[in-house]
């Protein structure tokens, strides 16, 4: 596990990315379609690499053990999605997204709305993103802040557009609740979940499932398939439980 100095570095990068994006949006310039396509391809490839790396790091031992780890991960993904649908996680995420879309639709071109509109809109979108939970968990459990670094770039690009609509102040201020939410989750995972998982050799199961979910993010970025990412989040908790019973 990473040292205490590096704990929550992913959340810090995410907050800094939002602020940089908001400040960059002050110029009023937007990315060209070619640049957007370039960033989309780069982010999708980076997400796929991060996910496969997490899966690779989590699979170890003889062939029989690796096969068992894969079965546990697949079972966790399937049962996790079922649990997520029962808990309506994606529907909750969609409601927050709808709230943000209504704020965006209400924005009048050429007229800067109250800073609170940008703050509430960006806070809802950035905090409710499934990658916020997924990245915070991997950062806290394994010290892997790269999924949150990926989110930092994605949020920075979004903040550029939002700053043009809502002004930079409220958009930049949304970095505070994002850092608080993700940083708290990271610290809780590092302080309580990681020691238990390491002691009982269950961390690899979480890494494999987390890696698969990051690969799902790449599929969404590339628009290969529409995946309800939030519904898969319970798999992170089910993976060590299933691994425990498997052993």
Backbone torsions as a table, in degrees:
resi	resn	phi	psi	omega
1	UNK	NA	148.0	-177.6
2	UNK	-66.4	159.1	178.5
3	UNK	-70.6	165.8	-175.2
4	UNK	-63.3	-28.1	-178.5
5	UNK	-66.2	-32.3	-175.3
6	UNK	-92.8	-3.8	179.9
7	UNK	-62.6	132.7	178.5
8	UNK	70.1	17.6	177.2
9	UNK	-64.2	-31.2	178.1
10	UNK	-63.3	-41.2	178.2
11	UNK	-66.5	-36.6	177.3
12	UNK	-64.7	-43.8	177.0
13	UNK	-61.1	-40.0	179.1
14	UNK	-62.7	-44.2	179.3
15	UNK	-64.0	-43.2	178.8
16	UNK	-63.9	-39.0	178.1
17	UNK	-60.4	-41.2	178.8
18	UNK	-63.6	-44.1	-179.5
19	UNK	-64.3	-43.7	178.8
20	UNK	-62.8	-42.3	178.4
21	UNK	-62.6	-41.6	179.1
22	UNK	-63.7	-43.0	179.5
23	UNK	-66.9	-38.5	178.2
24	UNK	-65.2	-30.3	179.3
25	UNK	-69.3	-14.4	178.4
26	UNK	-64.3	-24.7	-179.3
27	UNK	-68.6	-19.2	-179.4
28	UNK	79.6	-1.0	179.9
29	UNK	-90.9	145.0	177.8
30	UNK	-117.8	160.5	-179.6
31	UNK	-69.7	141.9	176.8
32	UNK	-70.4	159.1	177.4
33	UNK	-55.1	-36.8	179.2
34	UNK	-65.3	-41.9	178.9
35	UNK	-66.7	-39.9	177.9
36	UNK	-61.4	-41.7	178.7
37	UNK	-65.1	-37.9	179.1
38	UNK	-63.9	-47.7	-179.9
39	UNK	-64.6	-39.2	-179.7
40	UNK	-62.7	-44.6	178.9
41	UNK	-64.3	-43.7	-179.7
42	UNK	-63.9	-44.1	-179.0
43	UNK	-66.4	-40.9	178.6
44	UNK	-63.3	-43.1	178.9
45	UNK	-65.6	-40.6	179.5
46	UNK	-64.2	-41.9	178.8
47	UNK	-63.7	-42.6	179.1
48	UNK	-62.6	-42.6	178.6
49	UNK	-62.9	-45.6	-179.6
50	UNK	-61.6	-43.5	-179.1
51	UNK	-64.2	-46.6	-180.0
52	UNK	-65.6	-33.5	177.7
53	UNK	-66.2	-40.9	177.6
54	UNK	-63.5	-42.4	178.2
55	UNK	-61.9	-45.3	-179.3
56	UNK	-61.8	-42.5	179.9
57	UNK	-64.9	-31.1	-177.1
58	UNK	-82.1	-18.3	-179.7
59	UNK	-95.0	119.7	179.5
60	UNK	-154.8	161.7	-180.0
61	UNK	102.0	-171.9	178.7
62	UNK	-67.8	169.7	-175.5
63	UNK	-56.6	-42.7	-177.9
64	UNK	-62.2	-40.2	179.3
65	UNK	-67.0	-42.0	178.9
66	UNK	-63.1	-41.3	178.1
67	UNK	-60.7	-40.9	177.8
68	UNK	-65.3	-39.0	178.5
69	UNK	-63.6	-39.3	178.6
70	UNK	-65.5	-43.1	179.0
71	UNK	-62.8	-41.6	178.1
72	UNK	-62.1	-43.1	-179.7
73	UNK	-64.1	-44.2	179.4
74	UNK	-64.6	-40.7	178.2
75	UNK	-64.6	-39.7	178.9
76	UNK	-64.9	-40.5	178.9
77	UNK	-63.0	-45.4	-178.3
78	UNK	-66.2	-49.8	-179.6
79	UNK	-68.2	-34.7	178.2
80	UNK	-63.5	-41.6	177.8
81	UNK	-64.0	-40.1	178.1
82	UNK	-61.8	-44.0	178.8
83	UNK	-65.4	-39.5	179.1
84	UNK	-63.2	-37.5	178.8
85	UNK	-70.0	-37.0	176.8
86	UNK	-64.3	-36.0	-179.8
87	UNK	-85.0	-4.7	179.3
88	UNK	58.3	40.0	-177.6
89	UNK	-65.1	-44.4	-179.6
90	UNK	-67.4	-36.3	178.2
91	UNK	-64.2	-38.7	176.9
92	UNK	-64.4	-44.0	177.5
93	UNK	-61.9	-39.4	179.4
94	UNK	-65.8	-35.7	178.9
95	UNK	-64.7	-40.8	176.4
96	UNK	-65.1	-38.6	176.3
97	UNK	-64.7	-37.5	177.5
98	UNK	-66.1	-38.7	175.9
99	UNK	-58.6	-44.2	179.6
100	UNK	-66.0	-40.8	-179.8
101	UNK	-64.0	-36.6	177.8
102	UNK	-65.5	-39.3	176.7
103	UNK	-64.3	-40.3	179.8
104	UNK	-66.3	-42.2	-179.8
105	UNK	-65.7	-29.8	-178.7
106	UNK	-79.5	-13.2	-179.3
107	UNK	-66.4	132.1	-179.9
108	UNK	-94.9	124.1	180.0
109	UNK	-57.9	133.3	178.3
110	UNK	86.3	-7.2	-179.1
111	UNK	-122.8	118.6	-179.4
112	UNK	-79.2	119.4	179.5
113	UNK	-74.8	175.3	176.2
114	UNK	-55.2	146.1	-176.2
115	UNK	-60.6	-25.7	-178.9
116	UNK	-65.1	-28.0	178.3
117	UNK	-63.1	-46.3	178.1
118	UNK	-65.6	-38.0	179.8
119	UNK	-63.5	-49.4	-178.0
120	UNK	-66.8	-41.7	-178.8
121	UNK	-62.9	-49.5	-177.3
122	UNK	-70.7	-36.7	177.5
123	UNK	-60.9	-44.5	179.7
124	UNK	-62.0	-45.6	-176.9
125	UNK	-70.1	-46.5	-174.1
126	UNK	-73.5	-34.6	-178.9
127	UNK	-80.6	-30.7	-176.2
128	UNK	-84.9	-8.7	180.0
129	UNK	-61.4	131.1	178.9
130	UNK	-55.3	-31.0	179.4
131	UNK	-65.8	-21.7	176.5
132	UNK	-64.0	-43.8	178.5
133	UNK	-73.3	-48.3	-177.4
134	UNK	-59.8	-46.5	-179.4
135	UNK	-67.1	-37.9	179.2
136	UNK	-65.7	-37.7	179.0
137	UNK	-66.4	-46.6	179.9
138	UNK	-65.9	-34.0	177.3
139	UNK	-66.1	-43.5	-177.7
140	UNK	-73.9	-36.6	-175.6
141	UNK	-83.2	-42.5	-173.3
142	UNK	-119.4	0.2	-177.5
143	UNK	70.4	19.8	-179.0
144	UNK	-95.9	98.9	-176.9
145	UNK	-92.1	1.2	-174.8
146	UNK	-64.7	-36.7	174.5
147	UNK	-59.2	-37.3	176.9
148	UNK	-73.9	-28.5	173.8
149	UNK	-65.2	-38.8	174.4
150	UNK	-60.5	-45.9	178.9
151	UNK	-63.5	-33.9	179.3
152	UNK	-60.2	-43.3	179.0
153	UNK	-66.9	-43.3	179.7
154	UNK	-62.5	-43.6	-179.9
155	UNK	-68.8	-34.3	178.6
156	UNK	-63.7	-42.7	178.7
157	UNK	-64.9	-39.7	177.8
158	UNK	-67.5	-39.8	-179.3
159	UNK	-62.6	-33.0	177.0
160	UNK	-59.2	-44.8	179.9
161	UNK	-69.6	-41.3	-178.3
162	UNK	-66.9	-34.7	179.8
163	UNK	-62.6	-34.0	178.2
164	UNK	-68.0	-28.5	-178.2
165	UNK	-90.3	-41.7	-171.6
166	UNK	-110.5	-6.9	-172.7
167	UNK	91.1	155.8	-173.4
168	UNK	-76.8	-27.3	-173.1
169	UNK	-59.3	-58.1	-178.4
170	UNK	-64.9	-37.6	179.2
171	UNK	-63.7	-46.1	179.9
172	UNK	-64.6	-37.1	-179.5
173	UNK	-65.2	-23.0	179.0
174	UNK	-65.6	-14.7	177.1
175	UNK	-62.9	-28.4	-178.2
176	UNK	-66.8	-54.2	177.8
177	UNK	-65.4	-31.0	176.8
178	UNK	-62.6	-47.2	178.8
179	UNK	-63.6	-41.7	-179.0
180	UNK	-64.5	-45.0	-177.6
181	UNK	-67.0	-53.1	-176.8
182	UNK	-70.7	-39.2	179.4
183	UNK	-64.6	-40.4	177.8
184	UNK	-62.9	-44.5	179.4
185	UNK	-63.4	-40.1	177.8
186	UNK	-62.3	-46.8	-178.9
187	UNK	-64.7	-38.8	177.9
188	UNK	-63.8	-42.7	178.7
189	UNK	-64.5	-41.4	-178.5
190	UNK	-68.2	-37.8	-174.2
191	UNK	-82.1	-34.1	-172.0
192	UNK	-116.2	-46.5	-175.5
193	UNK	-78.0	-44.3	-175.1
194	UNK	-58.6	-48.1	179.9
195	UNK	-58.8	-41.0	179.9
196	UNK	-65.8	-45.8	-178.6
197	UNK	-64.6	-39.9	178.6
198	UNK	-66.2	-41.0	-178.4
199	UNK	-62.9	-35.5	-176.8
200	UNK	-103.9	12.8	175.4
201	UNK	57.3	45.6	-178.3
202	UNK	-114.0	-1.2	-175.8
203	UNK	-68.2	-33.1	-179.2
204	UNK	-60.8	-36.4	-179.9
205	UNK	-62.4	-39.8	178.6
206	UNK	-68.1	-40.2	-179.4
207	UNK	-62.0	-41.4	-179.7
208	UNK	-63.8	-46.3	-179.7
209	UNK	-66.3	-41.5	177.8
210	UNK	-62.2	-40.6	178.5
211	UNK	-62.2	-42.4	177.7
212	UNK	-61.7	-38.9	-179.9
213	UNK	-69.3	-34.5	175.7
214	UNK	-66.7	-36.2	174.2
215	UNK	-61.5	-39.1	176.1
216	UNK	-58.6	-38.4	178.1
217	UNK	-60.8	-40.9	179.0
218	UNK	-63.7	-36.7	178.2
219	UNK	-65.0	-36.6	177.3
220	UNK	-68.1	-42.0	179.6
221	UNK	-62.0	-42.4	179.7
222	UNK	-78.4	-4.7	-179.1
223	UNK	59.0	33.3	175.9
224	UNK	-71.0	-39.7	-179.3
225	UNK	-157.6	144.3	176.0
226	UNK	-82.2	115.6	-176.6
227	UNK	-118.8	132.0	178.8
228	UNK	-81.5	84.1	-170.4
229	UNK	-60.9	-39.6	-175.9
230	UNK	-62.2	-32.2	-178.6
231	UNK	-67.5	-18.2	-179.1
232	UNK	-89.4	-7.7	-175.4
233	UNK	-60.4	-35.7	178.8
234	UNK	-60.4	-17.7	178.7
235	UNK	-61.8	-27.0	178.4
236	UNK	-63.4	-34.2	178.5
237	UNK	-84.5	-30.9	-178.3
238	UNK	-76.7	-27.8	-176.3
239	UNK	-58.2	-52.2	179.3
240	UNK	-66.6	-30.3	178.4
241	UNK	-65.8	-45.3	178.3
242	UNK	-66.6	-38.7	177.7
243	UNK	-63.4	-35.9	178.4
244	UNK	-61.2	-48.1	-179.6
245	UNK	-69.0	-32.0	-179.7
246	UNK	-64.6	-39.7	179.0
247	UNK	-71.9	NA	NA
